[in-house]
């Protein structure tokens, strides 16, 4: 089993060159981090209907909220009922369901 890298070990490999702190690389990493700080909350806010926007939410929390909002159970049930009524064969129903869930 591979030992999990600590935060310090992870960054050491990235921002040190020949045993010295690489200021240029640090600035690149900070620029990337700044971009994420500005953009990720916008995505979180949008996909959770404005409920969550902080960067420090675990991905699992954001995904649960997204899935609950995205997959509206009542609409899905109505859609499936319509498909069941309109499909002439079981094979046609199967194809419609597969297309719906893609």
PDB file as gemmi writes it, atoms N, CA and C in Angstrom:
CRYST1    1.000    1.000    1.000  90.00  90.00  90.00 P 1                      
ATOM      1  N   UNK A   1       0.839  -1.185   0.000  1.00  0.00           N  
ATOM      2  CA  UNK A   1       0.000   0.000   0.000  1.00  0.00           C  
ATOM      3  C   UNK A   1       0.885   1.249   0.000  1.00  0.00           C  
ATOM      4  N   UNK A   2       0.618   2.157  -0.922  1.00  0.00           N  
ATOM      5  CA  UNK A   2       1.408   3.370  -1.056  1.00  0.00           C  
ATOM      6  C   UNK A   2       1.086   4.341   0.067  1.00  0.00           C  
ATOM      7  N   UNK A   3       2.151   4.869   0.693  1.00  0.00           N  
ATOM      8  CA  UNK A   3       1.978   5.843   1.773  1.00  0.00           C  
ATOM      9  C   UNK A   3       1.422   7.146   1.198  1.00  0.00           C  
ATOM     10  N   UNK A   4       0.409   7.685   1.841  1.00  0.00           N  
ATOM     11  CA  UNK A   4      -0.189   8.940   1.384  1.00  0.00           C  
ATOM     12  C   UNK A   4       0.762  10.093   1.674  1.00  0.00           C  
ATOM     13  N   UNK A   5       0.925  10.952   0.674  1.00  0.00           N  
ATOM     14  CA  UNK A   5       1.803  12.107   0.794  1.00  0.00           C  
ATOM     15  C   UNK A   5       1.181  13.157   1.697  1.00  0.00           C  
ATOM     16  N   UNK A   6       2.006  13.768   2.543  1.00  0.00           N  
ATOM     17  CA  UNK A   6       1.508  14.871   3.360  1.00  0.00           C  
ATOM     18  C   UNK A   6       1.467  16.132   2.509  1.00  0.00           C  
ATOM     19  N   UNK A   7       0.761  17.128   2.996  1.00  0.00           N  
ATOM     20  CA  UNK A   7       0.693  18.423   2.313  1.00  0.00           C  
ATOM     21  C   UNK A   7       2.091  18.981   2.064  1.00  0.00           C  
ATOM     22  N   UNK A   8       2.920  18.926   3.093  1.00  0.00           N  
ATOM     23  CA  UNK A   8       4.274  19.466   3.004  1.00  0.00           C  
ATOM     24  C   UNK A   8       5.089  18.730   1.936  1.00  0.00           C  
ATOM     25  N   UNK A   9       5.013  17.408   1.933  1.00  0.00           N  
ATOM     26  CA  UNK A   9       5.744  16.630   0.939  1.00  0.00           C  
ATOM     27  C   UNK A   9       5.256  16.927  -0.473  1.00  0.00           C  
ATOM     28  N   UNK A  10       3.959  17.064  -0.634  1.00  0.00           N  
ATOM     29  CA  UNK A  10       3.381  17.361  -1.941  1.00  0.00           C  
ATOM     30  C   UNK A  10       3.935  18.668  -2.496  1.00  0.00           C  
ATOM     31  N   UNK A  11       3.863  19.722  -1.691  1.00  0.00           N  
ATOM     32  CA  UNK A  11       4.310  21.036  -2.154  1.00  0.00           C  
ATOM     33  C   UNK A  11       5.824  21.120  -2.296  1.00  0.00           C  
ATOM     34  N   UNK A  12       6.535  20.411  -1.456  1.00  0.00           N  
ATOM     35  CA  UNK A  12       7.996  20.435  -1.534  1.00  0.00           C  
ATOM     36  C   UNK A  12       8.461  20.001  -2.916  1.00  0.00           C  
ATOM     37  N   UNK A  13       7.848  18.963  -3.451  1.00  0.00           N  
ATOM     38  CA  UNK A  13       8.216  18.469  -4.777  1.00  0.00           C  
ATOM     39  C   UNK A  13       7.902  19.480  -5.879  1.00  0.00           C  
ATOM     40  N   UNK A  14       6.971  20.354  -5.653  1.00  0.00           N  
ATOM     41  CA  UNK A  14       6.536  21.300  -6.678  1.00  0.00           C  
ATOM     42  C   UNK A  14       7.285  22.629  -6.607  1.00  0.00           C  
ATOM     43  N   UNK A  15       7.489  23.153  -5.400  1.00  0.00           N  
ATOM     44  CA  UNK A  15       8.004  24.523  -5.294  1.00  0.00           C  
ATOM     45  C   UNK A  15       9.495  24.620  -4.951  1.00  0.00           C  
ATOM     46  N   UNK A  16      10.151  23.500  -4.793  1.00  0.00           N  
ATOM     47  CA  UNK A  16      11.593  23.521  -4.557  1.00  0.00           C  
ATOM     48  C   UNK A  16      12.312  22.974  -5.770  1.00  0.00           C  
ATOM     49  N   UNK A  17      13.376  23.658  -6.163  1.00  0.00           N  
ATOM     50  CA  UNK A  17      14.221  23.212  -7.265  1.00  0.00           C  
ATOM     51  C   UNK A  17      15.665  23.196  -6.755  1.00  0.00           C  
ATOM     52  N   UNK A  18      16.295  22.041  -6.842  1.00  0.00           N  
ATOM     53  CA  UNK A  18      17.680  21.896  -6.362  1.00  0.00           C  
ATOM     54  C   UNK A  18      17.830  22.346  -4.913  1.00  0.00           C  
ATOM     55  N   UNK A  19      16.839  22.021  -4.086  1.00  0.00           N  
ATOM     56  CA  UNK A  19      16.895  22.343  -2.664  1.00  0.00           C  
ATOM     57  C   UNK A  19      16.565  23.778  -2.310  1.00  0.00           C  
ATOM     58  N   UNK A  20      16.253  24.597  -3.306  1.00  0.00           N  
ATOM     59  CA  UNK A  20      15.933  26.002  -3.048  1.00  0.00           C  
ATOM     60  C   UNK A  20      14.500  26.303  -3.458  1.00  0.00           C  
ATOM     61  N   UNK A  21      13.892  27.207  -2.714  1.00  0.00           N  
ATOM     62  CA  UNK A  21      12.531  27.637  -3.031  1.00  0.00           C  
ATOM     63  C   UNK A  21      12.531  28.328  -4.389  1.00  0.00           C  
ATOM     64  N   UNK A  22      11.679  27.862  -5.283  1.00  0.00           N  
ATOM     65  CA  UNK A  22      11.561  28.418  -6.630  1.00  0.00           C  
ATOM     66  C   UNK A  22      10.432  29.454  -6.610  1.00  0.00           C  
ATOM     67  N   UNK A  23      10.808  30.730  -6.463  1.00  0.00           N  
ATOM     68  CA  UNK A  23       9.817  31.798  -6.322  1.00  0.00           C  
ATOM     69  C   UNK A  23       8.886  31.868  -7.531  1.00  0.00           C  
ATOM     70  N   UNK A  24       9.417  31.658  -8.719  1.00  0.00           N  
ATOM     71  CA  UNK A  24       8.596  31.700  -9.930  1.00  0.00           C  
ATOM     72  C   UNK A  24       7.511  30.616  -9.888  1.00  0.00           C  
ATOM     73  N   UNK A  25       7.881  29.427  -9.440  1.00  0.00           N  
ATOM     74  CA  UNK A  25       6.911  28.333  -9.341  1.00  0.00           C  
ATOM     75  C   UNK A  25       5.878  28.603  -8.256  1.00  0.00           C  
ATOM     76  N   UNK A  26       6.308  29.187  -7.141  1.00  0.00           N  
ATOM     77  CA  UNK A  26       5.379  29.553  -6.066  1.00  0.00           C  
ATOM     78  C   UNK A  26       4.342  30.537  -6.597  1.00  0.00           C  
ATOM     79  N   UNK A  27       4.792  31.514  -7.375  1.00  0.00           N  
ATOM     80  CA  UNK A  27       3.866  32.504  -7.933  1.00  0.00           C  
ATOM     81  C   UNK A  27       2.887  31.862  -8.908  1.00  0.00           C  
ATOM     82  N   UNK A  28       3.347  30.890  -9.679  1.00  0.00           N  
ATOM     83  CA  UNK A  28       2.440  30.165 -10.585  1.00  0.00           C  
ATOM     84  C   UNK A  28       1.370  29.420  -9.787  1.00  0.00           C  
ATOM     85  N   UNK A  29       1.802  28.753  -8.734  1.00  0.00           N  
ATOM     86  CA  UNK A  29       0.859  27.994  -7.899  1.00  0.00           C  
ATOM     87  C   UNK A  29      -0.136  28.929  -7.228  1.00  0.00           C  
ATOM     88  N   UNK A  30       0.337  30.072  -6.754  1.00  0.00           N  
ATOM     89  CA  UNK A  30      -0.569  31.039  -6.124  1.00  0.00           C  
ATOM     90  C   UNK A  30      -1.550  31.617  -7.129  1.00  0.00           C  
ATOM     91  N   UNK A  31      -1.107  31.844  -8.365  1.00  0.00           N  
ATOM     92  CA  UNK A  31      -2.016  32.349  -9.402  1.00  0.00           C  
ATOM     93  C   UNK A  31      -3.111  31.323  -9.681  1.00  0.00           C  
ATOM     94  N   UNK A  32      -2.739  30.043  -9.759  1.00  0.00           N  
ATOM     95  CA  UNK A  32      -3.741  28.986  -9.961  1.00  0.00           C  
ATOM     96  C   UNK A  32      -4.717  28.934  -8.792  1.00  0.00           C  
ATOM     97  N   UNK A  33      -4.176  29.040  -7.587  1.00  0.00           N  
ATOM     98  CA  UNK A  33      -5.017  28.999  -6.395  1.00  0.00           C  
ATOM     99  C   UNK A  33      -5.973  30.194  -6.361  1.00  0.00           C  
ATOM    100  N   UNK A  34      -5.486  31.365  -6.706  1.00  0.00           N  
ATOM    101  CA  UNK A  34      -6.327  32.564  -6.749  1.00  0.00           C  
ATOM    102  C   UNK A  34      -7.482  32.367  -7.732  1.00  0.00           C  
ATOM    103  N   UNK A  35      -7.175  31.803  -8.896  1.00  0.00           N  
ATOM    104  CA  UNK A  35      -8.213  31.528  -9.891  1.00  0.00           C  
ATOM    105  C   UNK A  35      -9.289  30.610  -9.309  1.00  0.00           C  
ATOM    106  N   UNK A  36      -8.862  29.550  -8.631  1.00  0.00           N  
ATOM    107  CA  UNK A  36      -9.817  28.615  -8.028  1.00  0.00           C  
ATOM    108  C   UNK A  36     -10.671  29.284  -6.951  1.00  0.00           C  
ATOM    109  N   UNK A  37     -10.041  30.117  -6.142  1.00  0.00           N  
ATOM    110  CA  UNK A  37     -10.772  30.821  -5.082  1.00  0.00           C  
ATOM    111  C   UNK A  37     -11.889  31.676  -5.675  1.00  0.00           C  
ATOM    112  N   UNK A  38     -11.633  32.270  -6.826  1.00  0.00           N  
ATOM    113  CA  UNK A  38     -12.624  33.135  -7.470  1.00  0.00           C  
ATOM    114  C   UNK A  38     -13.702  32.346  -8.219  1.00  0.00           C  
ATOM    115  N   UNK A  39     -13.338  31.266  -8.877  1.00  0.00           N  
ATOM    116  CA  UNK A  39     -14.244  30.571  -9.786  1.00  0.00           C  
ATOM    117  C   UNK A  39     -15.041  29.420  -9.168  1.00  0.00           C  
ATOM    118  N   UNK A  40     -14.430  28.642  -8.308  1.00  0.00           N  
ATOM    119  CA  UNK A  40     -15.117  27.465  -7.745  1.00  0.00           C  
ATOM    120  C   UNK A  40     -16.391  27.840  -6.984  1.00  0.00           C  
ATOM    121  N   UNK A  41     -16.385  28.897  -6.163  1.00  0.00           N  
ATOM    122  CA  UNK A  41     -17.635  29.258  -5.475  1.00  0.00           C  
ATOM    123  C   UNK A  41     -18.790  29.552  -6.435  1.00  0.00           C  
ATOM    124  N   UNK A  42     -18.483  30.100  -7.593  1.00  0.00           N  
ATOM    125  CA  UNK A  42     -19.532  30.382  -8.582  1.00  0.00           C  
ATOM    126  C   UNK A  42     -20.177  29.085  -9.066  1.00  0.00           C  
ATOM    127  N   UNK A  43     -19.352  28.092  -9.292  1.00  0.00           N  
ATOM    128  CA  UNK A  43     -19.866  26.789  -9.747  1.00  0.00           C  
ATOM    129  C   UNK A  43     -20.673  26.138  -8.631  1.00  0.00           C  
ATOM    130  N   UNK A  44     -20.125  26.095  -7.427  1.00  0.00           N  
ATOM    131  CA  UNK A  44     -20.842  25.507  -6.293  1.00  0.00           C  
ATOM    132  C   UNK A  44     -22.196  26.181  -6.093  1.00  0.00           C  
ATOM    133  N   UNK A  45     -22.198  27.494  -6.139  1.00  0.00           N  
ATOM    134  CA  UNK A  45     -23.428  28.251  -5.936  1.00  0.00           C  
ATOM    135  C   UNK A  45     -24.457  27.911  -7.012  1.00  0.00           C  
ATOM    136  N   UNK A  46     -24.018  27.857  -8.253  1.00  0.00           N  
ATOM    137  CA  UNK A  46     -24.922  27.562  -9.369  1.00  0.00           C  
ATOM    138  C   UNK A  46     -25.518  26.164  -9.266  1.00  0.00           C  
ATOM    139  N   UNK A  47     -24.680  25.165  -9.014  1.00  0.00           N  
ATOM    140  CA  UNK A  47     -25.196  23.789  -9.044  1.00  0.00           C  
ATOM    141  C   UNK A  47     -25.928  23.388  -7.773  1.00  0.00           C  
ATOM    142  N   UNK A  48     -25.838  24.220  -6.737  1.00  0.00           N  
ATOM    143  CA  UNK A  48     -26.592  23.913  -5.515  1.00  0.00           C  
ATOM    144  C   UNK A  48     -27.761  24.879  -5.326  1.00  0.00           C  
ATOM    145  N   UNK A  49     -28.092  25.602  -6.373  1.00  0.00           N  
ATOM    146  CA  UNK A  49     -29.211  26.533  -6.284  1.00  0.00           C  
ATOM    147  C   UNK A  49     -28.991  27.653  -5.297  1.00  0.00           C  
ATOM    148  N   UNK A  50     -27.743  28.072  -5.119  1.00  0.00           N  
ATOM    149  CA  UNK A  50     -27.426  29.174  -4.215  1.00  0.00           C  
ATOM    150  C   UNK A  50     -27.241  28.768  -2.768  1.00  0.00           C  
ATOM    151  N   UNK A  51     -27.372  27.496  -2.478  1.00  0.00           N  
ATOM    152  CA  UNK A  51     -27.285  27.029  -1.096  1.00  0.00           C  
ATOM    153  C   UNK A  51     -25.846  26.972  -0.573  1.00  0.00           C  
ATOM    154  N   UNK A  52     -24.918  26.507  -1.397  1.00  0.00           N  
ATOM    155  CA  UNK A  52     -23.530  26.331  -0.960  1.00  0.00           C  
ATOM    156  C   UNK A  52     -22.585  27.044  -1.922  1.00  0.00           C  
ATOM    157  N   UNK A  53     -21.580  27.735  -1.357  1.00  0.00           N  
ATOM    158  CA  UNK A  53     -20.624  28.399  -2.235  1.00  0.00           C  
ATOM    159  C   UNK A  53     -19.210  28.430  -1.666  1.00  0.00           C  
ATOM    160  N   UNK A  54     -19.007  28.006  -0.468  1.00  0.00           N  
ATOM    161  CA  UNK A  54     -17.676  28.062   0.143  1.00  0.00           C  
ATOM    162  C   UNK A  54     -16.760  26.993  -0.453  1.00  0.00           C  
ATOM    163  N   UNK A  55     -15.486  27.332  -0.577  1.00  0.00           N  
ATOM    164  CA  UNK A  55     -14.490  26.413  -1.137  1.00  0.00           C  
ATOM    165  C   UNK A  55     -14.247  25.180  -0.271  1.00  0.00           C  
ATOM    166  N   UNK A  56     -14.458  25.309   1.021  1.00  0.00           N  
ATOM    167  CA  UNK A  56     -14.059  24.230   1.921  1.00  0.00           C  
ATOM    168  C   UNK A  56     -15.119  23.149   2.140  1.00  0.00           C  
ATOM    169  N   UNK A  57     -16.148  23.103   1.305  1.00  0.00           N  
ATOM    170  CA  UNK A  57     -17.081  21.984   1.379  1.00  0.00           C  
ATOM    171  C   UNK A  57     -16.448  20.771   0.714  1.00  0.00           C  
ATOM    172  N   UNK A  58     -16.565  19.607   1.322  1.00  0.00           N  
ATOM    173  CA  UNK A  58     -16.100  18.406   0.633  1.00  0.00           C  
ATOM    174  C   UNK A  58     -16.912  18.196  -0.652  1.00  0.00           C  
ATOM    175  N   UNK A  59     -16.288  17.664  -1.668  1.00  0.00           N  
ATOM    176  CA  UNK A  59     -16.964  17.429  -2.947  1.00  0.00           C  
ATOM    177  C   UNK A  59     -18.233  16.606  -2.744  1.00  0.00           C  
ATOM    178  N   UNK A  60     -18.204  15.659  -1.825  1.00  0.00           N  
ATOM    179  CA  UNK A  60     -19.366  14.796  -1.602  1.00  0.00           C  
ATOM    180  C   UNK A  60     -20.595  15.605  -1.185  1.00  0.00           C  
ATOM    181  N   UNK A  61     -20.406  16.657  -0.404  1.00  0.00           N  
ATOM    182  CA  UNK A  61     -21.523  17.501   0.042  1.00  0.00           C  
ATOM    183  C   UNK A  61     -22.120  18.250  -1.151  1.00  0.00           C  
ATOM    184  N   UNK A  62     -21.261  18.809  -1.986  1.00  0.00           N  
ATOM    185  CA  UNK A  62     -21.720  19.537  -3.170  1.00  0.00           C  
ATOM    186  C   UNK A  62     -22.455  18.590  -4.109  1.00  0.00           C  
ATOM    187  N   UNK A  63     -21.915  17.405  -4.316  1.00  0.00           N  
ATOM    188  CA  UNK A  63     -22.523  16.445  -5.241  1.00  0.00           C  
ATOM    189  C   UNK A  63     -23.870  15.934  -4.747  1.00  0.00           C  
ATOM    190  N   UNK A  64     -24.003  15.714  -3.455  1.00  0.00           N  
ATOM    191  CA  UNK A  64     -25.298  15.288  -2.906  1.00  0.00           C  
ATOM    192  C   UNK A  64     -26.349  16.364  -3.167  1.00  0.00           C  
ATOM    193  N   UNK A  65     -26.002  17.599  -2.885  1.00  0.00           N  
ATOM    194  CA  UNK A  65     -26.950  18.695  -3.101  1.00  0.00           C  
ATOM    195  C   UNK A  65     -27.289  18.835  -4.586  1.00  0.00           C  
ATOM    196  N   UNK A  66     -26.276  18.746  -5.433  1.00  0.00           N  
ATOM    197  CA  UNK A  66     -26.506  18.824  -6.879  1.00  0.00           C  
ATOM    198  C   UNK A  66     -27.442  17.718  -7.340  1.00  0.00           C  
ATOM    199  N   UNK A  67     -27.168  16.494  -6.938  1.00  0.00           N  
ATOM    200  CA  UNK A  67     -27.982  15.359  -7.380  1.00  0.00           C  
ATOM    201  C   UNK A  67     -29.420  15.464  -6.891  1.00  0.00           C  
ATOM    202  N   UNK A  68     -29.611  15.965  -5.694  1.00  0.00           N  
ATOM    203  CA  UNK A  68     -30.978  16.139  -5.186  1.00  0.00           C  
ATOM    204  C   UNK A  68     -31.737  17.181  -5.997  1.00  0.00           C  
ATOM    205  N   UNK A  69     -31.044  18.238  -6.406  1.00  0.00           N  
ATOM    206  CA  UNK A  69     -31.685  19.301  -7.174  1.00  0.00           C  
ATOM    207  C   UNK A  69     -31.832  18.923  -8.645  1.00  0.00           C  
ATOM    208  N   UNK A  70     -30.840  18.258  -9.190  1.00  0.00           N  
ATOM    209  CA  UNK A  70     -30.832  17.940 -10.616  1.00  0.00           C  
ATOM    210  C   UNK A  70     -31.845  16.854 -10.944  1.00  0.00           C  
ATOM    211  N   UNK A  71     -31.906  15.862 -10.120  1.00  0.00           N  
ATOM    212  CA  UNK A  71     -32.807  14.730 -10.373  1.00  0.00           C  
ATOM    213  C   UNK A  71     -34.098  14.929  -9.590  1.00  0.00           C  
ATOM    214  N   UNK A  72     -34.982  15.780 -10.091  1.00  0.00           N  
ATOM    215  CA  UNK A  72     -36.278  16.024  -9.463  1.00  0.00           C  
ATOM    216  C   UNK A  72     -37.139  14.769  -9.630  1.00  0.00           C  
ATOM    217  N   UNK A  73     -37.380  14.092  -8.537  1.00  0.00           N  
ATOM    218  CA  UNK A  73     -38.056  12.787  -8.566  1.00  0.00           C  
ATOM    219  C   UNK A  73     -39.463  12.857  -9.164  1.00  0.00           C  
ATOM    220  N   UNK A  74     -40.184  13.904  -8.866  1.00  0.00           N  
ATOM    221  CA  UNK A  74     -41.549  14.018  -9.400  1.00  0.00           C  
ATOM    222  C   UNK A  74     -41.542  14.143 -10.919  1.00  0.00           C  
ATOM    223  N   UNK A  75     -40.621  14.944 -11.421  1.00  0.00           N  
ATOM    224  CA  UNK A  75     -40.530  15.106 -12.876  1.00  0.00           C  
ATOM    225  C   UNK A  75     -40.094  13.801 -13.530  1.00  0.00           C  
ATOM    226  N   UNK A  76     -39.156  13.118 -12.918  1.00  0.00           N  
ATOM    227  CA  UNK A  76     -38.685  11.845 -13.469  1.00  0.00           C  
ATOM    228  C   UNK A  76     -39.825  10.830 -13.521  1.00  0.00           C  
ATOM    229  N   UNK A  77     -40.601  10.755 -12.460  1.00  0.00           N  
ATOM    230  CA  UNK A  77     -41.737   9.829 -12.424  1.00  0.00           C  
ATOM    231  C   UNK A  77     -42.736  10.170 -13.521  1.00  0.00           C  
ATOM    232  N   UNK A  78     -43.044  11.454 -13.684  1.00  0.00           N  
ATOM    233  CA  UNK A  78     -43.968  11.876 -14.746  1.00  0.00           C  
ATOM    234  C   UNK A  78     -43.426  11.511 -16.125  1.00  0.00           C  
ATOM    235  N   UNK A  79     -42.146  11.760 -16.342  1.00  0.00           N  
ATOM    236  CA  UNK A  79     -41.524  11.439 -17.628  1.00  0.00           C  
ATOM    237  C   UNK A  79     -41.594   9.943 -17.922  1.00  0.00           C  
ATOM    238  N   UNK A  80     -41.298   9.142 -16.931  1.00  0.00           N  
ATOM    239  CA  UNK A  80     -41.318   7.684 -17.122  1.00  0.00           C  
ATOM    240  C   UNK A  80     -42.739   7.190 -17.374  1.00  0.00           C  
ATOM    241  N   UNK A  81     -43.707   7.759 -16.661  1.00  0.00           N  
ATOM    242  CA  UNK A  81     -45.108   7.379 -16.897  1.00  0.00           C  
ATOM    243  C   UNK A  81     -45.518   7.700 -18.337  1.00  0.00           C  
ATOM    244  N   UNK A  82     -45.092   8.858 -18.837  1.00  0.00           N  
ATOM    245  CA  UNK A  82     -45.389   9.223 -20.230  1.00  0.00           C  
ATOM    246  C   UNK A  82     -44.739   8.234 -21.200  1.00  0.00           C  
ATOM    247  N   UNK A  83     -43.517   7.882 -20.920  1.00  0.00           N  
ATOM    248  CA  UNK A  83     -42.820   6.921 -21.782  1.00  0.00           C  
ATOM    249  C   UNK A  83     -43.524   5.572 -21.788  1.00  0.00           C  
ATOM    250  N   UNK A  84     -43.986   5.153 -20.615  1.00  0.00           N  
ATOM    251  CA  UNK A  84     -44.666   3.861 -20.515  1.00  0.00           C  
ATOM    252  C   UNK A  84     -45.970   3.862 -21.315  1.00  0.00           C  
ATOM    253  N   UNK A  85     -46.657   4.996 -21.283  1.00  0.00           N  
ATOM    254  CA  UNK A  85     -47.912   5.095 -22.016  1.00  0.00           C  
ATOM    255  C   UNK A  85     -47.697   5.163 -23.528  1.00  0.00           C  
ATOM    256  N   UNK A  86     -46.627   5.839 -23.949  1.00  0.00           N  
ATOM    257  CA  UNK A  86     -46.414   6.044 -25.384  1.00  0.00           C  
ATOM    258  C   UNK A  86     -45.654   4.895 -26.060  1.00  0.00           C  
ATOM    259  N   UNK A  87     -44.872   4.148 -25.308  1.00  0.00           N  
ATOM    260  CA  UNK A  87     -44.086   3.064 -25.912  1.00  0.00           C  
ATOM    261  C   UNK A  87     -45.007   1.929 -26.355  1.00  0.00           C  
ATOM    262  N   UNK A  88     -44.773   1.477 -27.572  1.00  0.00           N  
ATOM    263  CA  UNK A  88     -45.610   0.396 -28.112  1.00  0.00           C  
ATOM    264  C   UNK A  88     -45.079  -0.995 -27.747  1.00  0.00           C  
ATOM    265  N   UNK A  89     -43.778  -1.066 -27.500  1.00  0.00           N  
ATOM    266  CA  UNK A  89     -43.174  -2.357 -27.133  1.00  0.00           C  
ATOM    267  C   UNK A  89     -42.229  -2.146 -25.955  1.00  0.00           C  
ATOM    268  N   UNK A  90     -41.882  -3.226 -25.344  1.00  0.00           N  
ATOM    269  CA  UNK A  90     -40.940  -3.184 -24.233  1.00  0.00           C  
ATOM    270  C   UNK A  90     -39.568  -2.703 -24.728  1.00  0.00           C  
ATOM    271  N   UNK A  91     -39.203  -3.120 -25.920  1.00  0.00           N  
ATOM    272  CA  UNK A  91     -37.927  -2.705 -26.501  1.00  0.00           C  
ATOM    273  C   UNK A  91     -37.911  -1.187 -26.736  1.00  0.00           C  
ATOM    274  N   UNK A  92     -39.002  -0.638 -27.223  1.00  0.00           N  
ATOM    275  CA  UNK A  92     -39.105   0.801 -27.441  1.00  0.00           C  
ATOM    276  C   UNK A  92     -39.005   1.553 -26.117  1.00  0.00           C  
ATOM    277  N   UNK A  93     -39.650   1.040 -25.091  1.00  0.00           N  
ATOM    278  CA  UNK A  93     -39.578   1.645 -23.759  1.00  0.00           C  
ATOM    279  C   UNK A  93     -38.136   1.621 -23.255  1.00  0.00           C  
ATOM    280  N   UNK A  94     -37.488   0.493 -23.430  1.00  0.00           N  
ATOM    281  CA  UNK A  94     -36.097   0.353 -22.995  1.00  0.00           C  
ATOM    282  C   UNK A  94     -35.216   1.393 -23.685  1.00  0.00           C  
ATOM    283  N   UNK A  95     -35.380   1.573 -24.982  1.00  0.00           N  
ATOM    284  CA  UNK A  95     -34.591   2.551 -25.737  1.00  0.00           C  
ATOM    285  C   UNK A  95     -34.861   3.973 -25.257  1.00  0.00           C  
ATOM    286  N   UNK A  96     -36.127   4.282 -25.007  1.00  0.00           N  
ATOM    287  CA  UNK A  96     -36.486   5.619 -24.515  1.00  0.00           C  
ATOM    288  C   UNK A  96     -35.860   5.884 -23.142  1.00  0.00           C  
ATOM    289  N   UNK A  97     -35.902   4.881 -22.276  1.00  0.00           N  
ATOM    290  CA  UNK A  97     -35.311   5.041 -20.942  1.00  0.00           C  
ATOM    291  C   UNK A  97     -33.794   5.216 -21.022  1.00  0.00           C  
ATOM    292  N   UNK A  98     -33.169   4.459 -21.898  1.00  0.00           N  
ATOM    293  CA  UNK A  98     -31.719   4.584 -22.065  1.00  0.00           C  
ATOM    294  C   UNK A  98     -31.356   5.983 -22.564  1.00  0.00           C  
ATOM    295  N   UNK A  99     -32.115   6.492 -23.524  1.00  0.00           N  
ATOM    296  CA  UNK A  99     -31.872   7.843 -24.049  1.00  0.00           C  
ATOM    297  C   UNK A  99     -32.091   8.893 -22.953  1.00  0.00           C  
ATOM    298  N   UNK A 100     -33.116   8.688 -22.173  1.00  0.00           N  
ATOM    299  CA  UNK A 100     -33.463   9.631 -21.097  1.00  0.00           C  
ATOM    300  C   UNK A 100     -32.352   9.723 -20.066  1.00  0.00           C  
ATOM    301  N   UNK A 101     -31.730   8.607 -19.773  1.00  0.00           N  
ATOM    302  CA  UNK A 101     -30.724   8.562 -18.686  1.00  0.00           C  
ATOM    303  C   UNK A 101     -29.301   8.823 -19.165  1.00  0.00           C  
ATOM    304  N   UNK A 102     -29.126   9.114 -20.441  1.00  0.00           N  
ATOM    305  CA  UNK A 102     -27.770   9.408 -20.949  1.00  0.00           C  
ATOM    306  C   UNK A 102     -27.312  10.766 -20.491  1.00  0.00           C  
TER     307      UNK A 102                                                      
END                                                                             
